[in-house]
């Protein structure tokens, strides 16, 4: 079933910050930098259009639009070009997610 066709109750446990193509957070893993498509307290979905090879377990730096930088590590759960889904070993605090949401509402078009 296509997720766009789903009309039931929200199944996610955490609020997601969804980025517009013109204004995205970045994720740096080793020498590679990726655009973040969305983030929540327990995971990140990011673009990997060049299909860079990633290890199963990765660590890096999440750079949010509001200037917050967070060291992250986690597991690549799935990779379907051009996107990758990753679960985090340590949750991003809710206040960090809320601060990013506020920043986007007040500063992004």
Phi and psi in degrees as GROMACS dihedral restraints (atoms count N, CA, C in turn):
[ dihedral_restraints ]
;  ai    aj    ak    al  type     phi  dphi    fc
    3     4     5     6     1   -72.9    20    10
    4     5     6     7     1   132.1    20    10
    6     7     8     9     1   -62.9    20    10
    7     8     9    10     1   -23.2    20    10
    9    10    11    12     1   -71.4    20    10
   10    11    12    13     1   -21.7    20    10
   12    13    14    15     1   -86.9    20    10
   13    14    15    16     1   -11.0    20    10
   15    16    17    18     1   -74.0    20    10
   16    17    18    19     1   130.2    20    10
   18    19    20    21     1  -125.3    20    10
   19    20    21    22     1    12.4    20    10
   21    22    23    24     1   -80.4    20    10
   22    23    24    25     1  -168.9    20    10
   24    25    26    27     1   -68.9    20    10
   25    26    27    28     1   154.5    20    10
   27    28    29    30     1   -60.2    20    10
   28    29    30    31     1   132.1    20    10
   30    31    32    33     1  -103.6    20    10
   31    32    33    34     1    -8.2    20    10
   33    34    35    36     1   -79.7    20    10
   34    35    36    37     1   148.9    20    10
   36    37    38    39     1   -89.8    20    10
   37    38    39    40     1   -16.4    20    10
   39    40    41    42     1  -129.1    20    10
   40    41    42    43     1   150.6    20    10
   42    43    44    45     1   -69.8    20    10
   43    44    45    46     1   137.0    20    10
   45    46    47    48     1  -104.3    20    10
   46    47    48    49     1   142.0    20    10
   48    49    50    51     1   -98.8    20    10
   49    50    51    52     1   119.3    20    10
   51    52    53    54     1  -106.7    20    10
   52    53    54    55     1   127.3    20    10
   54    55    56    57     1   -97.0    20    10
   55    56    57    58     1   144.6    20    10
   57    58    59    60     1   -77.1    20    10
   58    59    60    61     1   152.9    20    10
   60    61    62    63     1   -56.8    20    10
   61    62    63    64     1   -30.7    20    10
   63    64    65    66     1   -83.0    20    10
   64    65    66    67     1   -13.9    20    10
   66    67    68    69     1  -143.0    20    10
   67    68    69    70     1    96.3    20    10
   69    70    71    72     1  -130.7    20    10
   70    71    72    73     1   146.7    20    10
   72    73    74    75     1   -67.9    20    10
   73    74    75    76     1   166.4    20    10
   75    76    77    78     1  -125.8    20    10
   76    77    78    79     1   154.5    20    10
   78    79    80    81     1  -126.0    20    10
   79    80    81    82     1   121.9    20    10
   81    82    83    84     1  -105.6    20    10
   82    83    84    85     1   120.6    20    10
   84    85    86    87     1  -123.2    20    10
   85    86    87    88     1   117.1    20    10
   87    88    89    90     1    54.1    20    10
   88    89    90    91     1  -126.0    20    10
   90    91    92    93     1   -91.7    20    10
   91    92    93    94     1     3.4    20    10
   93    94    95    96     1  -104.0    20    10
   94    95    96    97     1   140.8    20    10
   96    97    98    99     1  -118.8    20    10
   97    98    99   100     1   132.7    20    10
   99   100   101   102     1  -123.4    20    10
  100   101   102   103     1   147.9    20    10
  102   103   104   105     1   -81.9    20    10
  103   104   105   106     1   135.3    20    10
  105   106   107   108     1   -87.0    20    10
  106   107   108   109     1   128.0    20    10
  108   109   110   111     1   -87.2    20    10
  109   110   111   112     1   -42.3    20    10
  111   112   113   114     1  -158.8    20    10
  112   113   114   115     1   159.8    20    10
  114   115   116   117     1  -145.4    20    10
  115   116   117   118     1   145.8    20    10
  117   118   119   120     1  -138.9    20    10
  118   119   120   121     1  -175.8    20    10
  120   121   122   123     1   -61.6    20    10
  121   122   123   124     1   -26.1    20    10
  123   124   125   126     1  -115.2    20    10
  124   125   126   127     1    -0.1    20    10
  126   127   128   129     1  -167.1    20    10
  127   128   129   130     1   168.5    20    10
  129   130   131   132     1  -136.7    20    10
  130   131   132   133     1   138.1    20    10
  132   133   134   135     1  -114.6    20    10
  133   134   135   136     1   126.6    20    10
  135   136   137   138     1  -135.4    20    10
  136   137   138   139     1   160.2    20    10
  138   139   140   141     1   -84.6    20    10
  139   140   141   142     1   137.7    20    10
  141   142   143   144     1  -140.2    20    10
  142   143   144   145     1    62.4    20    10
  144   145   146   147     1   -63.8    20    10
  145   146   147   148     1   -25.7    20    10
  147   148   149   150     1   -85.2    20    10
  148   149   150   151     1     0.3    20    10
  150   151   152   153     1    54.3    20    10
  151   152   153   154     1    47.3    20    10
  153   154   155   156     1   -61.6    20    10
  154   155   156   157     1   140.1    20    10
  156   157   158   159     1   -74.5    20    10
  157   158   159   160     1   129.0    20    10
  159   160   161   162     1  -123.8    20    10
  160   161   162   163     1   145.1    20    10
  162   163   164   165     1   -69.8    20    10
  163   164   165   166     1   166.5    20    10
  165   166   167   168     1   -65.7    20    10
  166   167   168   169     1   -40.4    20    10
  168   169   170   171     1  -111.6    20    10
  169   170   171   172     1   127.7    20    10
  171   172   173   174     1  -132.2    20    10
  172   173   174   175     1   159.6    20    10
  174   175   176   177     1  -138.1    20    10
  175   176   177   178     1   155.5    20    10
  177   178   179   180     1  -176.4    20    10
  178   179   180   181     1  -160.4    20    10
  180   181   182   183     1  -124.8    20    10
  181   182   183   184     1   124.4    20    10
  183   184   185   186     1   -95.0    20    10
  184   185   186   187     1   121.4    20    10
  186   187   188   189     1  -109.8    20    10
  187   188   189   190     1   105.3    20    10
  189   190   191   192     1   -80.7    20    10
  190   191   192   193     1   161.0    20    10
  192   193   194   195     1   -62.6    20    10
  193   194   195   196     1   -31.2    20    10
  195   196   197   198     1   -78.4    20    10
  196   197   198   199     1     2.2    20    10
  198   199   200   201     1    98.9    20    10
  199   200   201   202     1   -10.3    20    10
  201   202   203   204     1   -69.7    20    10
  202   203   204   205     1   136.1    20    10
  204   205   206   207     1  -119.2    20    10
  205   206   207   208     1   132.4    20    10
  207   208   209   210     1  -131.0    20    10
  208   209   210   211     1   125.4    20    10
  210   211   212   213     1   -73.3    20    10
  211   212   213   214     1   131.9    20    10
  213   214   215   216     1  -129.3    20    10
  214   215   216   217     1   154.3    20    10
  216   217   218   219     1  -148.1    20    10
  217   218   219   220     1   149.0    20    10
  219   220   221   222     1  -176.1    20    10
  220   221   222   223     1  -164.9    20    10
  222   223   224   225     1  -118.8    20    10
  223   224   225   226     1   134.3    20    10
  225   226   227   228     1   -73.3    20    10
  226   227   228   229     1   116.1    20    10
  228   229   230   231     1   -89.6    20    10
  229   230   231   232     1   -34.4    20    10
  231   232   233   234     1  -158.1    20    10
  232   233   234   235     1   153.9    20    10
  234   235   236   237     1  -143.6    20    10
  235   236   237   238     1   116.0    20    10
  237   238   239   240     1  -132.9    20    10
  238   239   240   241     1   105.7    20    10
  240   241   242   243     1   -48.1    20    10
  241   242   243   244     1   125.8    20    10
  243   244   245   246     1  -103.3    20    10
  244   245   246   247     1    22.0    20    10
  246   247   248   249     1  -122.0    20    10
  247   248   249   250     1   155.5    20    10
  249   250   251   252     1  -135.1    20    10
  250   251   252   253     1   138.7    20    10
  252   253   254   255     1  -112.7    20    10
  253   254   255   256     1   134.1    20    10
  255   256   257   258     1  -133.0    20    10
  256   257   258   259     1   134.9    20    10
  258   259   260   261     1   -97.6    20    10
  259   260   261   262     1   146.9    20    10
  261   262   263   264     1   -97.4    20    10
  262   263   264   265     1   142.6    20    10
  264   265   266   267     1   -72.1    20    10
  265   266   267   268     1   -31.2    20    10
  267   268   269   270     1  -127.6    20    10
  268   269   270   271     1   129.6    20    10
  270   271   272   273     1   -69.1    20    10
  271   272   273   274     1   146.9    20    10
  273   274   275   276     1   -78.3    20    10
  274   275   276   277     1   128.6    20    10
  276   277   278   279     1   -57.4    20    10
  277   278   279   280     1   141.5    20    10
  279   280   281   282     1   -56.2    20    10
  280   281   282   283     1   -35.4    20    10
  282   283   284   285     1   -65.1    20    10
  283   284   285   286     1   -29.4    20    10
  285   286   287   288     1   -70.2    20    10
  286   287   288   289     1   -42.9    20    10
  288   289   290   291     1   -62.8    20    10
  289   290   291   292     1   -44.6    20    10
  291   292   293   294     1   -63.4    20    10
  292   293   294   295     1   -40.0    20    10
  294   295   296   297     1   -62.8    20    10
  295   296   297   298     1   -40.2    20    10
  297   298   299   300     1   -66.4    20    10
  298   299   300   301     1   -41.4    20    10
  300   301   302   303     1   -60.5    20    10
  301   302   303   304     1   -46.5    20    10
  303   304   305   306     1   -60.0    20    10
  304   305   306   307     1   -43.7    20    10
  306   307   308   309     1   -59.3    20    10
  307   308   309   310     1   -46.2    20    10
  309   310   311   312     1   -63.5    20    10
  310   311   312   313     1   -44.0    20    10
  312   313   314   315     1   -61.5    20    10
  313   314   315   316     1   -42.3    20    10
  315   316   317   318     1   -85.6    20    10
  316   317   318   319     1   -24.2    20    10
  318   319   320   321     1  -122.4    20    10
  319   320   321   322     1   -11.4    20    10
  321   322   323   324     1  -111.4    20    10
  322   323   324   325     1   149.2    20    10
